[in-house]
Amino acid sequence: MIKSIDLINPAAIDLSHEEVQRYSRHLIMPEVGMAGQKKIKAASILLIGAGGLGSPLAMYLAAAGVGRLGLVDYDVVDYTNLQRQIVHGTSDVGRLKLESARDRILDINPHVRVDTYEVPLTSENALQILEPYDIIIDGTDNFPTRYLTNDACVLLGKPNVYGSIFRFEGQASVFYAQEGPCYRCLFPEPPPPGLVPSCAEGGVLGILPGTIGVIQATEAIKLILGQGKPLIGRLLLYDALDMTFDEVRLRKNPDCPVCGTDPTLTELIDYEQFCGVPAHDHSLYLADQVEGIGVPQITPLELKMRLNQGDDLIIVDVREAHEWDISNLESLGAILIPQGQVIERMGELDTAREIIVQCRTGARSAAVVSELQKHGFKKLFNLDGGINRWALEVDASLPVY
C-alpha cells in the first residue's frame, strides 16, 4: 500500500444527506468511510478519450462520487462506436461525444463537476490541460497520444492510469514516475508504423473495454484512498478468450530519457514524428490517407470512371476472408488475396495490367503497394479510403464498417 495522492484539503469537504445516502455502501466500508468518500469527492481526474475505455471510466467514476471529471475528446458519436462505447446511445449518433458523455455523467450523478475539452491533445496544450487534475487516465488508441500523455504526466509529477485493448486482449498498469516506472521504461520506442493494427483495423470485442476500463477506474479510486496495492511496477495482461489474467513485473529504467536519473527529454516533443503515424483522425479514412503518402493513389470516383470506360484493371482486395464477407467488389472482378499472402501469391498477378489494391480504409493496401513496388511492380494504385470510401461515394448498397 502507498500513501494516497495529495488532494486539496479533503477534510473541508462536506457530504449532504442525499450524498450520504447515495454513497452509503461506500461509507460502511472501513477502507472508505466518511474520510475516504470526502477524498473521492475532493479528487479530480482527467479522462483522455470518451470512447471505449472512457465510457466505463466516466460512468463508474461519476457513480463513485469523484468530484471533478475532465474529458478530452473532439470526435462525434458514430454507429460503429455503439458496440462498445456504452456512455453513448443510438439517439446520440452525430452528437459530440463530449456532449453525450457529459449528459450521461450528470444523469448518473449531478454532484460531479464535468469539464470538457473539445480539442485534440497536443504538445502545445497537454501540460495546460493536465495540470489541474490529480490523476490522468489514458483511454486513447494511438501511440503518439500515449507517449504524449506519459511524458506530460512525468513532467507534471502525476500518475498515469494506463489501459489498452485489442481484439480479445487488454492491458492495464499505473505509470507513476515518483513511485515506479513510466510508459517509456516499458516501451522506449514505438513499434514501426503499420506493425500494430488499430482497433478500427483489427477489431475489438465490445465487452473488452468494459473490463479494462473498470480496472483503470478501480486503480484510480485506490490511488485516491491510498488503499490496496496499485498496479505501479506491474503490467496486467488480460485474455478474454482464455479468461486469464497474467502479470509482468516492471522496473524503472535508470536510463529512461524522461524519468531516468539523468533525463534528456525535459519538454514535450512532436509525437507524430516520433511515432511515424498520425494521432488524430476525424474521418473514416483520413489517417490512412496520411499513411499512404508517397504511394500512387486512385479515388473511388476515379476508379468508377475508369471501370465505366472499360479500362483493363485488376482489383486486389487484401483484407481477410471474414471482412470480404461483410462487403466486397466481387461484382467488379475483385479478387481476394489477404495481406499476409500477397508476396507468396504475387505470381498470380499480371504485371502488364494495372493493379488497384484495396482494403477497408486504405492503410493495409498502401503497405501492400509499397511492398509490391520493392518486387518490381510498376502499375500499382492504392484505393484511397478503401471499400468504406467506395461505399460512401460510389455504392451506398455496401455497408460501412
C-alpha positions as CSV (number, residue, x, y, z in Angstrom):
1,M,0.0,0.0,0.0
2,I,1.3,3.5,-0.8
3,K,0.2,6.8,0.6
4,S,-2.7,8.4,-1.2
5,I,-2.1,11.2,-3.6
6,D,-2.1,14.7,-2.3
7,L,-5.6,16.3,-2.5
8,I,-6.8,19.8,-1.8
9,N,-8.0,19.7,1.8
10,P,-10.5,16.8,1.7
11,A,-11.3,17.3,5.4
12,A,-13.0,20.6,4.4
13,I,-15.4,18.7,2.1
14,D,-19.0,18.2,3.2
15,L,-21.4,15.5,2.2
16,S,-25.1,16.3,2.0
17,H,-27.7,14.0,3.4
18,E,-28.5,13.0,-0.1
19,E,-24.8,12.2,-0.8
20,V,-24.6,10.2,2.4
21,Q,-27.5,8.1,1.2
22,R,-26.1,7.8,-2.3
23,Y,-22.7,6.6,-1.1
24,S,-23.9,4.6,1.8
25,R,-22.4,1.3,0.5
26,H,-19.0,3.1,0.5
27,L,-19.4,4.7,3.9
28,I,-20.0,1.4,5.7
29,M,-16.7,0.0,4.3
30,P,-13.9,0.7,6.8
31,E,-11.4,1.2,3.9
32,V,-13.5,4.1,2.6
33,G,-15.8,5.6,5.3
34,M,-16.6,9.3,5.5
35,A,-13.0,10.3,5.3
36,G,-12.4,8.2,2.2
37,Q,-15.6,9.4,0.5
38,K,-14.5,13.0,1.1
39,K,-11.2,12.2,-0.5
40,I,-13.1,10.9,-3.6
41,K,-15.2,14.0,-3.7
42,A,-12.1,16.2,-3.4
43,A,-10.3,14.4,-6.2
44,S,-10.1,15.4,-9.8
45,I,-9.5,13.0,-12.7
46,L,-8.9,13.7,-16.4
47,L,-10.0,11.1,-18.9
48,I,-8.3,11.3,-22.2
49,G,-10.8,9.9,-24.6
50,A,-14.6,9.4,-24.3
51,G,-14.7,6.2,-26.3
52,G,-14.4,2.5,-25.4
53,L,-12.3,2.9,-22.3
54,G,-13.6,6.3,-21.4
55,S,-17.2,5.1,-21.3
56,P,-17.0,2.8,-18.3
57,L,-14.4,5.1,-16.7
58,A,-16.7,8.1,-16.9
59,M,-19.7,6.3,-15.6
60,Y,-18.2,4.4,-12.7
61,L,-16.0,7.3,-11.5
62,A,-19.1,9.5,-11.6
63,A,-21.1,6.9,-9.7
64,A,-18.3,6.6,-7.1
65,G,-18.5,10.3,-6.4
66,V,-15.3,11.7,-7.9
67,G,-15.8,15.5,-7.5
68,R,-14.4,16.7,-10.8
69,L,-14.1,14.8,-14.1
70,G,-12.3,16.2,-17.1
71,L,-13.0,14.8,-20.6
72,V,-10.7,15.3,-23.6
73,D,-12.2,14.3,-27.0
74,Y,-13.3,16.1,-30.2
75,D,-15.0,13.2,-32.1
76,V,-18.7,12.7,-32.8
77,V,-20.7,9.6,-32.0
78,D,-20.8,7.1,-34.9
79,Y,-22.8,3.9,-35.3
80,T,-19.5,1.9,-35.2
81,N,-19.0,3.2,-31.6
82,L,-22.2,1.8,-30.2
83,Q,-20.9,-1.8,-29.9
84,R,-18.6,-0.8,-27.1
85,Q,-18.9,2.9,-26.1
86,I,-21.7,2.5,-23.7
87,V,-21.7,6.1,-22.4
88,H,-23.4,6.9,-25.8
89,G,-26.7,5.7,-27.2
90,T,-28.3,5.4,-30.6
91,S,-30.0,8.8,-30.2
92,D,-26.5,10.4,-29.7
93,V,-25.2,9.4,-33.2
94,G,-23.9,12.6,-34.8
95,R,-23.5,14.4,-31.4
96,L,-20.2,15.4,-30.0
97,K,-19.0,12.6,-27.7
98,L,-18.3,15.2,-25.0
99,E,-21.9,16.4,-25.0
100,S,-23.3,12.8,-24.9
101,A,-20.8,11.7,-22.2
102,R,-21.5,14.8,-20.1
103,D,-25.2,14.3,-20.1
104,R,-24.8,10.7,-19.1
105,I,-22.4,11.5,-16.3
106,L,-24.7,14.2,-14.8
107,D,-27.7,11.9,-15.1
108,I,-25.7,9.3,-13.0
109,N,-24.5,11.8,-10.5
110,P,-25.4,15.6,-10.6
111,H,-22.9,16.2,-7.8
112,V,-20.0,15.8,-10.3
113,R,-18.3,18.7,-12.0
114,V,-17.7,17.9,-15.6
115,D,-15.0,19.9,-17.6
116,T,-14.9,19.2,-21.3
117,Y,-12.0,19.9,-23.8
118,E,-13.2,19.6,-27.4
119,V,-9.6,19.6,-28.8
120,P,-7.0,17.1,-29.9
121,L,-4.4,16.6,-27.1
122,T,-1.2,18.0,-28.5
123,S,2.3,19.0,-27.2
124,E,1.1,22.6,-27.3
125,N,-1.9,22.2,-24.9
126,A,-1.2,19.0,-22.9
127,L,0.6,20.5,-19.9
128,Q,-2.1,23.2,-19.5
129,I,-5.0,20.7,-19.7
130,L,-3.4,18.0,-17.4
131,E,-2.0,20.3,-14.8
132,P,-5.2,21.0,-12.7
133,Y,-6.0,17.3,-12.2
134,D,-4.8,14.8,-9.6
135,I,-4.9,11.7,-11.8
136,I,-4.7,11.2,-15.5
137,I,-6.3,8.2,-17.2
138,D,-5.2,7.2,-20.6
139,G,-8.1,5.9,-22.7
140,T,-6.5,6.5,-26.1
141,D,-6.0,4.2,-29.0
142,N,-2.9,5.5,-30.7
143,F,0.8,5.6,-29.8
144,P,1.5,9.4,-30.3
145,T,-1.1,10.3,-27.6
146,R,0.1,7.5,-25.3
147,Y,3.7,8.8,-25.4
148,L,2.5,12.4,-25.1
149,T,0.3,11.5,-22.1
150,N,3.2,9.6,-20.4
151,D,5.7,12.4,-20.9
152,A,3.3,15.1,-19.7
153,C,2.5,13.1,-16.6
154,V,6.1,12.6,-15.8
155,L,6.9,16.3,-16.2
156,L,4.0,17.2,-14.1
157,G,4.5,14.5,-11.5
158,K,1.1,12.9,-11.9
159,P,0.0,9.3,-12.0
160,N,-1.0,7.9,-15.4
161,V,-3.5,5.1,-15.2
162,Y,-2.9,3.2,-18.5
163,G,-5.1,0.8,-20.4
164,S,-5.1,-0.6,-23.9
165,I,-7.4,-3.0,-25.8
166,F,-7.2,-5.1,-29.0
167,R,-9.5,-7.9,-30.2
168,F,-9.8,-10.2,-27.1
169,E,-6.8,-8.8,-25.1
170,G,-6.2,-5.9,-22.8
171,Q,-3.5,-4.4,-20.7
172,A,-3.6,-2.1,-17.6
173,S,-1.0,-0.5,-15.4
174,V,-0.3,2.6,-13.4
175,F,2.7,4.6,-14.6
176,Y,3.8,6.9,-11.8
177,A,7.4,8.1,-12.1
178,Q,7.5,9.2,-8.4
179,E,6.8,5.7,-7.3
180,G,7.9,3.4,-10.2
181,P,8.4,3.1,-13.9
182,C,6.8,5.1,-16.7
183,Y,5.4,4.0,-20.0
184,R,8.8,4.7,-21.7
185,C,10.5,2.4,-19.3
186,L,8.4,-0.4,-20.7
187,F,8.3,0.8,-24.3
188,P,11.3,3.0,-25.0
189,E,10.4,3.2,-28.7
190,P,7.1,2.9,-30.6
191,P,6.6,0.0,-32.9
192,P,7.3,0.6,-36.6
193,P,4.3,2.3,-38.4
194,G,1.8,-0.3,-39.6
195,L,3.1,-3.1,-37.5
196,V,0.4,-2.9,-34.8
197,P,-3.1,-2.5,-36.3
198,S,-5.6,-0.2,-34.6
199,C,-8.9,-1.4,-33.2
200,A,-10.5,0.1,-36.3
201,E,-8.4,-2.3,-38.5
202,G,-8.2,-5.3,-36.2
203,G,-11.4,-5.1,-34.3
204,V,-12.2,-5.3,-30.6
205,L,-14.6,-7.4,-28.5
206,G,-17.3,-4.9,-27.4
207,I,-17.2,-6.1,-23.8
208,L,-13.4,-5.9,-23.5
209,P,-13.1,-2.1,-22.8
210,G,-15.6,-2.6,-20.0
211,T,-13.3,-5.0,-18.3
212,I,-10.1,-2.9,-18.8
213,G,-11.9,0.4,-18.1
214,V,-13.3,-0.8,-14.8
215,I,-9.8,-2.0,-13.8
216,Q,-8.5,1.5,-14.6
217,A,-11.3,3.1,-12.6
218,T,-10.5,0.8,-9.6
219,E,-6.9,1.8,-9.7
220,A,-7.8,5.5,-9.7
221,I,-10.0,5.1,-6.6
222,K,-7.3,3.1,-4.9
223,L,-4.8,5.9,-5.5
224,I,-7.2,8.4,-4.1
225,L,-7.9,6.4,-1.0
226,G,-4.3,5.1,-0.5
227,Q,-5.7,1.6,-0.1
228,G,-4.5,-1.7,-1.5
229,K,-1.7,-2.4,-3.9
230,P,-1.8,-0.4,-7.1
231,L,-0.5,-1.6,-10.5
232,I,2.6,0.5,-10.1
233,G,5.5,-1.5,-11.4
234,R,3.1,-4.2,-12.7
235,L,1.5,-4.7,-16.2
236,L,-1.7,-6.7,-16.0
237,L,-2.4,-8.8,-19.1
238,Y,-6.0,-9.9,-19.7
239,D,-7.0,-12.6,-22.3
240,A,-10.8,-12.7,-22.6
241,L,-10.8,-15.9,-24.8
242,D,-8.9,-17.9,-22.1
243,M,-10.3,-15.8,-19.3
244,T,-6.9,-15.4,-17.7
245,F,-5.0,-12.6,-16.0
246,D,-1.3,-12.6,-16.1
247,E,1.2,-10.1,-14.6
248,V,4.5,-8.8,-15.8
249,R,6.8,-7.1,-13.3
250,L,8.2,-3.8,-14.5
251,R,11.3,-2.0,-13.3
252,K,12.2,1.7,-13.6
253,N,14.8,2.2,-16.3
254,P,17.6,4.4,-14.9
255,D,18.4,5.4,-18.5
256,C,14.8,6.3,-19.3
257,P,15.0,9.6,-21.3
258,V,12.1,11.2,-19.4
259,C,12.1,9.6,-15.9
260,G,15.6,8.3,-15.5
261,T,18.4,9.6,-13.3
262,D,19.7,11.9,-16.0
263,P,16.7,12.7,-18.2
264,T,17.3,14.1,-21.7
265,L,13.7,14.7,-22.5
266,T,12.7,17.7,-20.5
267,E,9.9,19.1,-22.7
268,L,7.2,17.7,-24.9
269,I,8.2,16.8,-28.5
270,D,6.5,16.1,-31.8
271,Y,4.9,12.8,-31.1
272,E,3.5,12.1,-34.5
273,Q,7.0,12.5,-35.9
274,F,8.4,10.3,-33.1
275,C,5.9,7.5,-33.8
276,G,5.7,8.0,-37.5
277,V,1.9,7.9,-37.5
278,P,-0.9,10.5,-37.0
279,A,-2.5,10.8,-33.7
280,H,-5.8,12.4,-34.6
281,D,-8.4,11.3,-37.1
282,H,-11.8,12.9,-37.7
283,S,-12.8,10.7,-40.6
284,L,-13.1,7.0,-41.5
285,Y,-10.1,7.2,-43.8
286,L,-8.1,10.4,-43.2
287,A,-5.3,8.7,-41.1
288,D,-4.9,6.1,-43.8
289,Q,-4.5,8.7,-46.4
290,V,-1.7,10.1,-44.4
291,E,-0.1,6.7,-44.0
292,G,-0.3,6.3,-47.8
293,I,1.6,9.4,-48.7
294,G,4.1,8.6,-51.4
295,V,2.0,5.7,-52.7
296,P,0.2,6.1,-56.0
297,Q,-3.5,6.7,-55.2
298,I,-6.8,6.4,-57.0
299,T,-10.0,7.7,-55.5
300,P,-13.2,5.7,-55.7
301,L,-14.8,8.1,-58.2
302,E,-11.7,7.9,-60.4
303,L,-11.8,4.1,-60.3
304,K,-15.5,4.0,-61.1
305,M,-14.9,6.3,-64.1
306,R,-12.1,4.1,-65.4
307,L,-14.2,0.9,-65.0
308,N,-17.0,2.6,-66.8
309,Q,-14.5,3.3,-69.6
310,G,-13.7,-0.3,-69.8
311,D,-10.1,0.0,-68.7
312,D,-8.3,-3.3,-68.1
313,L,-7.8,-3.2,-64.3
314,I,-7.2,-5.9,-61.6
315,I,-8.7,-5.1,-58.2
316,V,-6.9,-6.9,-55.4
317,D,-8.6,-7.0,-52.0
318,V,-6.0,-7.5,-49.3
319,R,-8.4,-7.8,-46.4
320,E,-9.2,-11.1,-44.5
321,A,-11.8,-13.5,-45.7
322,H,-14.2,-12.6,-42.9
323,E,-14.0,-8.9,-44.0
324,W,-14.7,-9.9,-47.6
325,D,-18.0,-11.4,-46.3
326,I,-19.1,-8.0,-45.0
327,S,-18.6,-6.2,-48.3
328,N,-16.7,-6.7,-51.4
329,L,-16.2,-5.7,-55.1
330,E,-16.5,-9.2,-56.5
331,S,-19.1,-7.9,-59.0
332,L,-16.4,-5.7,-60.4
333,G,-14.0,-8.5,-60.7
334,A,-12.1,-8.0,-57.4
335,I,-10.1,-11.0,-56.2
336,L,-9.2,-11.7,-52.5
337,I,-5.5,-12.1,-51.6
338,P,-5.1,-11.4,-47.8
339,Q,-2.2,-9.1,-47.0
340,G,-0.2,-11.9,-45.4
341,Q,-0.3,-13.9,-48.6
342,V,0.4,-11.3,-51.2
343,I,4.1,-11.9,-51.5
344,E,3.9,-15.7,-51.8
345,R,1.0,-15.3,-54.3
346,M,2.3,-12.3,-56.3
347,G,3.0,-14.7,-59.2
348,E,-0.8,-14.8,-59.7
349,L,-0.7,-11.1,-60.6
350,D,-0.2,-9.9,-64.2
351,T,2.5,-7.2,-64.1
352,A,1.4,-6.0,-67.6
353,R,-2.0,-4.9,-66.2
354,E,-2.8,-2.0,-63.9
355,I,-3.5,-3.3,-60.4
356,I,-5.7,-1.5,-57.9
357,V,-5.0,-2.6,-54.3
358,Q,-7.8,-2.2,-51.8
359,C,-8.6,-2.8,-48.2
360,R,-11.1,-1.4,-45.6
361,T,-9.8,2.2,-45.4
362,G,-6.5,2.3,-47.3
363,A,-3.8,1.6,-44.7
364,R,-3.1,-2.1,-45.4
365,S,-3.4,-1.7,-49.1
366,A,-0.9,1.2,-49.1
367,A,1.6,-1.1,-47.3
368,V,1.0,-3.8,-49.9
369,V,1.6,-1.3,-52.7
370,S,4.9,-0.3,-51.2
371,E,5.9,-3.9,-50.8
372,L,5.0,-4.9,-54.3
373,Q,6.9,-1.9,-55.6
374,K,10.0,-3.3,-54.0
375,H,9.4,-6.5,-56.0
376,G,9.4,-4.7,-59.3
377,F,5.7,-4.0,-59.8
378,K,5.1,-0.6,-61.5
379,K,1.5,-0.3,-62.5
380,L,0.0,-0.1,-59.0
381,F,-2.5,2.2,-57.3
382,N,-3.9,2.2,-53.8
383,L,-7.7,2.7,-53.5
384,D,-7.7,5.9,-51.4
385,G,-10.1,5.4,-48.4
386,G,-10.7,1.7,-49.3
387,I,-14.0,0.0,-49.7
388,N,-15.5,2.2,-46.9
389,R,-14.9,5.3,-49.0
390,W,-16.2,3.4,-52.1
391,A,-19.4,2.7,-50.1
392,L,-19.8,6.3,-49.1
393,E,-19.1,7.9,-52.5
394,V,-20.0,5.3,-55.1
395,D,-22.1,2.4,-54.0
396,A,-24.4,3.1,-51.0
397,S,-25.7,-0.5,-51.2
398,L,-22.5,-1.6,-49.5
399,P,-22.3,-1.2,-45.7
400,V,-19.6,0.9,-44.0
401,Y,-17.9,-1.0,-41.1
